[in-house]
């Protein structure tokens, strides 16, 4: 499990390490520098960089202190020069200590104070290291720091950020146009939210986490944002017992499809049975020939256009009662009668059954009607825009925070399909950091719905069920693209890859 902190939470973690657990700030800074130096030497080795010339840009805050301390570790092995900005009188004791140390040992150091001075500096270096502002910074950079960023933007060297690229907001991922564009970001202690969302994904490069020598449980107790590792799949999905039957692994009911869109229902049902459901029942008016033989077909009465009729409620009730989870939406069409059926089912069963609502069924969701934490909705930004009446662009720019806010308001689990996707109950949230653009293809979301329905039926609590499903789905996409490329990735191929993931 990856634990992710906001800047405020990171400050709290630092304070706890120093005040509660008596780890001096000087030790934390020294460990940050040592861990960063180890990473940097590994990077040089991987890139076959022999005797690189290094320029380190430091501020006068603690991020600059990390930079000064880092230089001490690099100085014996490499040609290093420090350029620094800021006010010596405002340095913390630990930053000042490392500042005085690099001067005493003879590291070349130059303070940049004016644009004219900056313009005369020759940046003929193999590696540029940014330690100017760090995790407390934002996209609103001014003065000489902005001038430096503009100059660094033009230099084609290996770029490494310490803790966070200067010019990046580590809360919301907004970036200055001249933000330091790192090939690697060595961040301290754990991941920061802004490195992973919005423009942070473009400016952070490969993220490496530096150990500071303080207990991991500090972060684990503070963090409310997470991302999965592959080992979490085995940890979360219940193990199968030797003596068991199909009824022990969940009965999934999928209400989906129409005469026009039978394929969407087939994809959801096939994904459900292939991701481990004991039984999957597909209730629809029309059945695509690709529906797997293991899927139980449950015919429903149709409207004149081949959508599911509201008359279906009477025969669906028994199936819903028998199901451990219900998925509604893929390929339903926007027939008004069908949407009314969805509204009726959700209202009647939201307190009793685990339900995942996707695609056309999302048209039944209204911002004024609260649901329950048994309900998972899976909109993309356009669908959420319609539900909450917020411009799509605004949702895209604030996807994490909007999803979190509206999960609380709607009293449900929201899995917002974006990059990265966000799964949240309003208090705890998961980011899906895997996946690739090849997954932007018709039917991919239907596959995800089927997987979520199965994980709900397996007894995994809804927030984890939705988030681990998104992670499995993304791994399938990455496995396929690594083997065949992105261009030929289809929703059906995601299902075909599921056995390799699970």
C-alpha angles and dihedrals in degrees: 000000000000116000117212127198136195116228090259091052090048090055089050091051091050091049092050092049091051102037106027101032098032098233107152116235089233089062092048090051092046092050090048090054095046093048091047092050091053091052092047093052089050090051091051091050093049091049093043092238107166118194095343121191109238132202117193119197113204136183126205095253127085092281086060088048089056088051095050091048091047091055090058088060094046098041098081093054107031143036103258135176128185124217113187140183135191139050122316091204091063096053118120115240092258093048091048091049092056092042091055091045096056090048091049095051092051105253109163105251132179129182115220112213107151139038090235090057092047092052091058094054114105108218096196093146131133093217132033118196119195117209099145106116114348132184096348094060132101140199091267099092120164141170125015093346089062091046090053092049090052090052094046090051089068095051118094099208134122105280126206125181122204111222094333138358112262109251095036124112104225093202103053104012094241112151138201111242087245095046114150104267103216127199086199133016116200102200124190124252098331145356120297119220096232092057090062106041137060113345091349087084090060099044104038100063114190110356119221123185118224118211115230099190095250124121115280091220089074091068093037091057094047103039121097095170123074145172126200132243122207093257089062091071092066091043095053106036109078115250117247117247120229092232105051144107138219089272090066093063103056138273112241124198116198117192104192150115137055137207089276098043110031092139094068091057091048092052093050093046094045091048090051096053093041092052093059112278114155090218131005120194119193114203111194146126095241132029123211113225089237092068105121117248090238090065114093111229117219112186118216132196113261140217121239091273094051098260124130112282123228085236086076091079093083095056094036095059095077091048092048091050091052094047125094090205137010127210119195131182123040110126096349094135123222096275107150093224091053092050089051088053090053091049090052094048094047094047093047099045107026091103096042109039139043105246134184116198120197144160116351092006089067087075086076092062117098125187092229094058118079120213130189137260087258088072124084120191120192110197128161115223094272092053092047089049090059093047098049098027095235122136112264093232091056091052092049092052092049102026098142095048095041092050091048093048095048095044085061094044095047092039094227142097113276122199103190112199106222137108104309098016116225126216114189145156091200094266107046123035139189127204120208102218097174127073133082142229091266087075090067090098136116114279097019091113091049089058090052091051091055092050093048091050090054094048090050090050091050088064100255110146111258101252092050092040092056096042097045089047090054089050093050090047091051093048090053089053092049093046091053095045093048089055104036107009130250102276096074097041111126134175090252091054089056088059091048090055095049094089090059092052097043 
